[in-house]
Amino acid sequence: MGGLCGSAPQPVVAGRRRPGGRPNIVLLVTDDQPLGTEWATPSIRGTTFTRAYATTPLCGPSRASILTGRYAHNHGVLQNLWPQRLDMRSTLPCLLREQGGYRTAIVGKYLNGWHLRDAPPYFDEYAVMHPPLYEHARWNLNGTIVTQAAYTTSLIRQYAVDFLRRRRGDPRPWFLYVTPYAPHEPFWPESAYADLAVPPWDGNPAVARTGREGKPAYIRGADGTPEHGRRIRAAQLRALRSVDDLFRALWNELAAQDALNDTLVMVVSDNGYCWADHGWVGKNVPYAPSTRIPLTIHWPAGGFGPGRRDDRLVATIDIAPTLLDAAGIPAEADGRSLLRPGDRDDLLLEWWKHGGGQAGHSWASVVGRDFQYIEHYDLRLNDDGRLEGDGAVVHREYYDLRADPHQVRNLLHGAAPDAWRRLGVDRLSARLAPVRSAFR
């Protein structure tokens, strides 16, 4: 993606940027936040993207895609291990700092598997924790390792607001990357919200123990119950209340600096989470609760005001191109800038199984506005990060998302060959060839 750090900036057609300069940027990435959680974060406002996807529903690969604008099979971080595979010269902090003159900072969680003592590259300031926890986390504060007992979302709020205050009046543009652990498992709410009453939830057609005949074997055998999903949902909502406090503190500080109009604020989740949909509790699966994510942009100077909706098909690979476009920096990426008009026909989704400890198969998918096609493969990553298996397709699924948005009925299950032709299975399978052949 993009010219490497240190190379000369190239001409680029101007996106919608504030007159006279590059916008300051806040990128807030939550952890495992699914759709349907907006009740817990009422302070988050802006233009809502209603059809946003995580191209890989797993923290490490997804965050690498957010930072580079590339699919996992192109940036190389296929699991929550091996962050060293990522070309750091292609990441947002590098390009914004070296080509855009930005002051860069990160507060919270960085890449899975990152060594705590190592400074996150191309960040001028950093307060990162590893492993990520809700309390008693170990932090690297600009090179000093400390253990902090406090609730980490609240600490992140303090560190992030302090950064904004220190940048008040600074003519140099800045990029602030804010990454709380919430609402990741174990879904631990701050004490003030531990007993918060949440709205009732009755599930959806996918939560019932029916309609799994066309699913792969590991999904047919999944044992998550509606009550299990209900407990996780409540805990995630409670943990997200502290994220709302974090966002509101950032918002209030920007308002106090009269900087809300000219600051591009993007809020997104790295992936979704299943509340016992198809019996599955967690992520890593190709279905909508795992791959669909909340995404909001607030940037009035760029045309993204509160209360608006954008129904384009967008994804985590679009975040880096969008922010680089706002800064006037060219990007070579799999994604596209959301500042530009136009939509795409479909997206690729992918996930790579690691060894025998994870259920299921590696899989890849093509998703469009009204359909999703999924292939499961005989492929898995060994402990050296190499792919094993013959790559054979072991299961296929196709869903009509207009008639069946909860993906209960696999139209390929028991279907005749003419149905495969009508649905374009051969064409869709060919679209997934680059994913199947990656790193082989």
C-alpha positions as CSV (number, residue, x, y, z in Angstrom):
1,M,0.0,0.0,0.0
2,G,1.2,3.5,-0.8
3,G,4.6,4.8,-1.3
4,L,6.9,3.5,1.4
5,C,7.9,5.8,4.2
6,G,10.7,8.1,3.2
7,S,9.6,8.2,-0.4
8,A,8.5,11.5,-1.9
9,P,4.8,12.3,-1.8
10,Q,3.1,11.8,-5.2
11,P,0.3,14.0,-6.7
12,V,-3.2,13.0,-5.7
13,V,-6.6,14.3,-6.6
14,A,-7.8,16.1,-3.5
15,G,-10.5,14.5,-1.4
16,R,-12.9,16.5,0.7
17,R,-10.5,18.0,3.2
18,R,-10.8,21.1,5.4
19,P,-9.6,24.2,3.6
20,G,-6.1,25.2,4.3
21,G,-4.7,22.0,5.8
22,R,-4.8,18.4,6.7
23,P,-7.4,17.3,9.3
24,N,-6.5,15.9,12.6
25,I,-7.6,12.3,12.9
26,V,-9.0,10.1,15.7
27,L,-9.4,6.4,14.9
28,L,-11.1,4.5,17.7
29,V,-11.2,0.7,17.2
30,T,-13.3,-1.4,19.6
31,D,-12.6,-5.1,20.1
32,D,-15.2,-7.7,19.1
33,Q,-18.1,-5.2,19.0
34,P,-21.0,-6.6,16.9
35,L,-23.9,-4.8,15.4
36,G,-26.9,-4.4,17.7
37,T,-24.8,-2.8,20.4
38,E,-25.5,0.9,19.6
39,W,-27.7,1.3,22.6
40,A,-24.6,1.2,24.8
41,T,-22.8,4.0,22.9
42,P,-25.3,6.8,22.4
43,S,-22.5,9.5,22.4
44,I,-21.0,8.1,19.2
45,R,-22.4,10.2,16.4
46,G,-21.6,10.9,12.7
47,T,-22.4,9.3,9.4
48,T,-23.3,5.6,10.0
49,F,-22.2,3.0,7.4
50,T,-25.0,0.4,7.5
51,R,-23.2,-2.3,5.4
52,A,-19.7,-2.5,6.9
53,Y,-17.7,-5.7,7.1
54,A,-14.5,-7.0,8.8
55,T,-12.7,-8.7,5.9
56,T,-11.2,-11.2,8.5
57,P,-13.2,-11.7,11.7
58,L,-10.2,-12.0,14.0
59,C,-8.4,-9.3,15.9
60,G,-4.8,-9.6,14.6
61,P,-5.5,-9.9,10.8
62,S,-8.3,-7.3,11.0
63,R,-6.2,-4.7,12.8
64,A,-3.4,-5.3,10.2
65,S,-6.0,-4.7,7.5
66,I,-7.2,-1.5,9.3
67,L,-3.6,-0.2,9.4
68,T,-2.8,-1.1,5.7
69,G,-6.0,-1.2,3.7
70,R,-5.0,-4.7,2.5
71,Y,-6.7,-8.1,2.7
72,A,-5.0,-10.6,5.0
73,H,-3.8,-12.7,2.2
74,N,-1.9,-9.7,0.9
75,H,-0.5,-8.2,4.2
76,G,0.5,-11.7,5.5
77,V,-0.9,-11.5,9.1
78,L,-3.3,-14.5,8.9
79,Q,-3.8,-15.2,12.5
80,N,-3.2,-13.6,16.0
81,L,0.4,-14.6,15.7
82,W,3.3,-13.4,13.6
83,P,2.8,-9.6,13.6
84,Q,6.3,-9.3,12.3
85,R,5.0,-10.3,8.9
86,L,3.4,-6.9,8.5
87,D,5.4,-4.4,6.5
88,M,5.4,-1.6,8.9
89,R,6.4,0.9,6.2
90,S,3.0,0.4,4.6
91,T,1.0,1.3,7.7
92,L,-1.1,4.4,8.6
93,P,1.3,5.8,11.2
94,C,4.3,5.5,8.9
95,L,2.6,7.2,5.9
96,L,0.9,9.8,8.0
97,R,4.1,10.7,9.8
98,E,6.6,10.5,7.1
99,Q,4.6,11.8,4.1
100,G,2.0,13.9,5.9
101,G,4.0,15.4,8.7
102,Y,1.6,14.1,11.4
103,R,2.3,13.6,15.0
104,T,1.3,10.0,15.7
105,A,0.1,8.4,18.9
106,I,-1.5,5.1,20.0
107,V,-3.3,4.4,23.3
108,G,-4.5,0.9,24.1
109,K,-4.1,-2.4,22.3
110,Y,-1.6,-2.8,19.4
111,L,-1.2,-5.9,17.3
112,N,-1.8,-9.4,18.8
113,G,1.5,-11.1,19.6
114,W,3.5,-7.9,19.8
115,H,6.3,-7.8,22.4
116,L,5.5,-5.3,25.1
117,R,9.0,-3.9,25.3
118,D,9.1,-3.1,21.6
119,A,8.0,0.3,20.6
120,P,5.1,0.3,18.1
121,P,6.8,1.5,14.9
122,Y,6.2,5.0,13.6
123,F,4.3,6.2,16.6
124,D,5.8,9.3,18.2
125,E,3.9,8.6,21.5
126,Y,2.5,5.4,22.8
127,A,0.8,3.8,25.8
128,V,0.2,0.2,24.8
129,M,-0.8,-2.8,26.9
130,H,0.1,-6.4,26.4
131,P,-1.6,-8.8,27.0
132,P,-4.7,-6.7,26.8
133,L,-6.7,-6.9,30.0
134,Y,-9.5,-5.0,31.7
135,E,-7.6,-4.5,34.9
136,H,-4.0,-4.9,36.2
137,A,-2.5,-4.7,32.7
138,R,1.1,-4.2,31.9
139,W,1.8,-1.1,29.9
140,N,4.7,0.3,27.8
141,L,4.4,4.1,28.4
142,N,6.9,5.6,25.9
143,G,9.5,3.0,26.8
144,T,8.7,2.6,30.5
145,I,7.1,-0.7,31.6
146,V,4.6,-0.4,34.4
147,T,1.6,-2.3,35.8
148,Q,-1.6,-0.3,36.2
149,A,-4.3,-1.6,38.4
150,A,-7.0,0.7,37.0
151,Y,-9.8,-0.3,34.6
152,T,-8.0,0.0,31.2
153,T,-10.8,1.7,29.3
154,S,-10.7,4.5,31.8
155,L,-6.9,4.7,31.6
156,I,-7.1,4.9,27.8
157,R,-9.6,7.8,28.2
158,Q,-7.2,9.7,30.5
159,Y,-4.1,9.1,28.2
160,A,-6.1,10.0,25.0
161,V,-7.5,13.2,26.5
162,D,-4.1,14.2,27.8
163,F,-2.7,13.8,24.3
164,L,-5.4,16.1,22.9
165,R,-4.7,18.7,25.5
166,R,-1.0,18.7,24.8
167,R,-1.7,19.1,21.1
168,R,-3.9,22.2,21.7
169,G,-2.6,25.0,19.4
170,D,0.0,22.7,17.7
171,P,0.2,23.6,14.0
172,R,1.4,20.1,13.2
173,P,-1.6,17.7,12.3
174,W,-1.9,14.7,14.5
175,F,-3.2,11.1,14.3
176,L,-4.5,9.5,17.5
177,Y,-5.2,5.7,17.4
178,V,-7.4,4.7,20.3
179,T,-7.9,1.0,20.9
180,P,-9.7,-0.2,24.1
181,Y,-10.1,-3.9,24.9
182,A,-13.8,-3.6,25.3
183,P,-16.1,-5.5,24.7
184,H,-13.8,-8.5,24.2
185,E,-14.1,-11.7,26.2
186,P,-14.3,-11.9,29.3
187,F,-16.7,-9.0,28.7
188,W,-15.7,-7.4,32.0
189,P,-17.7,-4.1,32.7
190,E,-16.4,-1.3,34.8
191,S,-17.7,-1.5,38.4
192,A,-20.1,1.5,37.8
193,Y,-21.8,-0.5,35.1
194,A,-21.6,-4.0,36.5
195,D,-25.4,-4.2,37.2
196,L,-26.6,-1.9,34.4
197,A,-30.0,-2.9,33.2
198,V,-30.0,-3.6,29.4
199,P,-32.8,-3.8,26.9
200,P,-34.4,-7.3,26.5
201,W,-33.3,-9.5,23.6
202,D,-35.2,-12.4,22.1
203,G,-32.6,-13.5,19.6
204,N,-33.3,-14.0,15.9
205,P,-34.2,-16.9,13.6
206,A,-30.5,-18.0,13.5
207,V,-30.3,-18.4,17.3
208,A,-33.0,-21.1,17.3
209,R,-31.7,-24.7,17.0
210,T,-33.1,-25.1,13.5
211,G,-32.0,-24.5,9.9
212,R,-28.5,-25.9,10.3
213,E,-28.8,-28.7,7.8
214,G,-26.8,-26.9,5.2
215,K,-24.0,-25.8,7.6
216,P,-20.6,-27.4,8.0
217,A,-20.3,-30.1,10.6
218,Y,-18.7,-28.0,13.3
219,I,-21.6,-25.5,13.1
220,R,-24.2,-28.3,13.1
221,G,-22.6,-29.5,16.3
222,A,-22.3,-26.0,18.0
223,D,-24.0,-25.9,21.4
224,G,-24.5,-22.2,22.2
225,T,-27.9,-21.5,23.6
226,P,-30.1,-18.3,23.5
227,E,-29.5,-17.9,27.2
228,H,-25.7,-18.0,26.6
229,G,-26.0,-15.4,23.9
230,R,-28.2,-13.3,26.2
231,R,-25.6,-13.2,28.9
232,I,-22.8,-12.3,26.6
233,R,-24.8,-9.6,25.0
234,A,-25.6,-8.0,28.4
235,A,-22.0,-8.1,29.4
236,Q,-20.8,-6.6,26.2
237,L,-23.3,-3.8,26.4
238,R,-22.1,-3.0,30.0
239,A,-18.4,-3.0,28.9
240,L,-19.3,-0.7,26.1
241,R,-20.7,1.9,28.4
242,S,-17.1,2.8,29.4
243,V,-16.2,3.1,25.7
244,D,-19.1,5.6,25.4
245,D,-17.5,7.5,28.3
246,L,-14.2,7.4,26.4
247,F,-15.8,8.8,23.2
248,R,-17.7,11.5,25.1
249,A,-14.5,12.7,26.8
250,L,-12.7,12.9,23.4
251,W,-15.7,14.7,21.9
252,N,-15.9,17.2,24.8
253,E,-12.2,18.0,24.6
254,L,-12.4,18.5,20.8
255,A,-15.4,20.7,21.3
256,A,-13.6,22.7,24.0
257,Q,-10.8,23.3,21.4
258,D,-13.4,24.2,18.7
259,A,-11.9,21.4,16.7
260,L,-14.9,19.1,16.0
261,N,-15.6,20.4,12.5
262,D,-12.0,19.9,11.3
263,T,-11.2,16.6,13.0
264,L,-11.9,13.4,11.3
265,V,-13.2,11.0,13.9
266,M,-13.8,7.4,12.8
267,V,-15.1,4.6,15.1
268,V,-15.1,1.0,14.0
269,S,-14.9,-2.5,15.4
270,D,-12.2,-5.0,14.4
271,N,-14.9,-7.7,13.9
272,G,-18.3,-8.8,15.1
273,Y,-19.4,-11.5,17.6
274,C,-22.0,-14.3,17.5
275,W,-24.5,-14.4,20.4
276,A,-25.3,-18.1,19.7
277,D,-26.3,-17.5,16.1
278,H,-26.4,-21.0,14.5
279,G,-25.3,-22.2,17.9
280,W,-22.0,-20.4,17.6
281,V,-20.6,-18.2,20.4
282,G,-17.6,-16.1,19.2
283,K,-16.2,-14.9,15.9
284,N,-14.1,-16.6,13.2
285,V,-17.1,-17.7,11.2
286,P,-18.3,-16.3,7.8
287,Y,-21.8,-15.4,9.0
288,A,-23.1,-11.8,9.4
289,P,-22.9,-11.5,13.2
290,S,-19.2,-12.4,13.0
291,T,-18.3,-10.2,10.0
292,R,-20.7,-7.2,10.1
293,I,-19.4,-4.3,12.2
294,P,-20.4,-0.8,13.3
295,L,-18.6,2.0,11.4
296,T,-19.2,5.7,11.9
297,I,-17.4,8.8,10.5
298,H,-17.8,12.3,12.0
299,W,-16.1,15.0,9.9
300,P,-18.4,17.9,9.1
301,A,-15.7,19.7,7.1
302,G,-15.5,16.6,4.9
303,G,-19.3,16.1,4.5
304,F,-19.8,13.5,7.2
305,G,-22.2,15.0,9.6
306,P,-24.2,13.4,12.4
307,G,-27.5,11.6,11.8
308,R,-26.6,10.6,8.2
309,R,-26.6,7.1,6.7
310,D,-24.4,5.6,4.0
311,D,-25.5,2.3,2.6
312,R,-22.5,1.5,0.5
313,L,-20.7,-1.9,0.8
314,V,-17.6,-1.0,2.9
315,A,-15.0,-2.8,4.9
316,T,-12.0,-2.5,7.2
317,I,-9.7,-2.4,4.1
318,D,-11.3,1.0,3.4
319,I,-10.2,2.7,6.6
320,A,-6.5,3.4,5.7
321,P,-7.3,4.6,2.1
322,T,-10.0,7.0,3.6
323,L,-7.7,8.5,6.2
324,L,-4.8,8.8,3.8
325,D,-7.1,10.5,1.2
326,A,-8.2,13.0,3.9
327,A,-4.5,13.8,4.5
328,G,-3.7,14.1,0.8
329,I,-1.5,11.0,0.7
330,P,-1.6,8.5,-2.1
331,A,-2.5,4.9,-1.2
332,E,-2.1,1.6,-3.1
333,A,-4.5,-0.7,-1.3
334,D,-7.2,-3.3,-1.7
335,G,-9.7,-0.9,-0.2
336,R,-11.0,2.4,-1.5
337,S,-11.5,5.9,0.0
338,L,-14.9,6.4,1.5
339,L,-14.4,10.1,0.7
340,R,-15.0,9.4,-3.0
341,P,-18.3,8.6,-4.6
342,G,-19.1,5.1,-5.9
343,D,-19.8,1.7,-4.5
344,R,-18.4,-1.8,-5.1
345,D,-20.3,-4.9,-6.2
346,D,-18.8,-7.3,-3.6
347,L,-16.2,-7.9,-1.0
348,L,-13.9,-10.8,-0.2
349,L,-13.9,-12.2,3.3
350,E,-11.4,-14.8,4.6
351,W,-10.2,-16.6,7.7
352,W,-7.3,-19.0,8.3
353,K,-7.5,-21.9,10.8
354,H,-4.5,-22.4,13.0
355,G,-3.6,-26.0,13.8
356,G,-6.0,-28.4,15.4
357,G,-7.0,-26.3,18.4
358,Q,-9.5,-24.2,16.5
359,A,-12.8,-25.6,15.2
360,G,-13.9,-25.7,11.6
361,H,-11.9,-25.0,8.4
362,S,-10.2,-22.1,6.8
363,W,-12.7,-20.4,4.6
364,A,-13.2,-17.6,2.1
365,S,-16.3,-15.8,0.9
366,V,-17.7,-13.4,-1.6
367,V,-20.4,-11.1,-0.2
368,G,-22.5,-8.7,-2.1
369,R,-25.5,-6.5,-1.3
370,D,-28.0,-9.4,-1.6
371,F,-26.0,-12.6,-1.5
372,Q,-23.1,-14.4,0.2
373,Y,-21.1,-17.3,-1.2
374,I,-18.8,-19.3,1.1
375,E,-16.2,-22.0,0.6
376,H,-14.5,-24.0,3.4
377,Y,-11.1,-25.5,2.7
378,D,-8.8,-28.3,3.8
379,L,-6.2,-25.7,4.8
380,R,-4.7,-24.8,8.2
381,L,-1.7,-22.9,9.5
382,N,1.0,-24.8,11.4
383,D,3.0,-23.3,14.3
384,D,5.5,-21.9,11.8
385,G,2.8,-20.0,10.0
386,R,2.9,-22.2,7.0
387,L,-0.2,-23.6,5.3
388,E,-0.9,-27.3,5.4
389,G,-3.6,-29.3,3.6
390,D,-4.5,-29.9,0.0
391,G,-6.7,-26.8,-0.3
392,A,-9.8,-28.9,-1.4
393,V,-13.2,-27.3,-1.0
394,V,-14.9,-29.3,1.7
395,H,-18.1,-27.4,2.0
396,R,-20.0,-24.6,0.1
397,E,-22.8,-22.3,1.2
398,Y,-24.9,-19.7,-0.6
399,Y,-27.4,-17.3,1.0
400,D,-30.0,-14.9,-0.4
401,L,-29.4,-12.0,2.0
402,R,-32.6,-10.2,1.0
403,A,-35.0,-13.1,1.7
404,D,-32.8,-14.7,4.4
405,P,-30.7,-12.1,6.2
406,H,-30.0,-14.4,9.1
407,Q,-28.5,-17.0,6.8
408,V,-30.7,-19.9,7.9
409,R,-31.2,-21.6,4.5
410,N,-28.1,-22.7,2.4
411,L,-29.4,-22.7,-1.1
412,L,-26.7,-25.1,-2.2
413,H,-27.8,-27.8,0.3
414,G,-29.4,-30.6,-1.7
415,A,-29.6,-28.3,-4.8
416,A,-29.5,-29.6,-8.3
417,P,-26.7,-28.7,-10.7
418,D,-28.9,-26.2,-12.6
419,A,-29.3,-24.2,-9.3
420,W,-25.5,-24.0,-9.0
421,R,-25.4,-22.6,-12.5
422,R,-28.2,-20.1,-11.9
423,L,-26.4,-18.9,-8.7
424,G,-23.1,-18.5,-10.5
425,V,-21.1,-20.8,-8.2
426,D,-18.3,-21.4,-10.7
427,R,-17.8,-17.6,-11.3
428,L,-17.9,-16.9,-7.5
429,S,-15.4,-19.7,-6.8
430,A,-13.0,-18.3,-9.4
431,R,-13.2,-15.0,-7.5
432,L,-11.8,-16.7,-4.5
433,A,-8.8,-18.3,-6.2
434,P,-6.3,-15.6,-5.0
435,V,-7.3,-16.4,-1.4
436,R,-6.9,-20.2,-1.9
437,S,-3.5,-19.8,-3.4
438,A,-2.1,-17.4,-0.9
439,F,1.3,-18.4,0.5
440,R,1.2,-21.8,-1.1
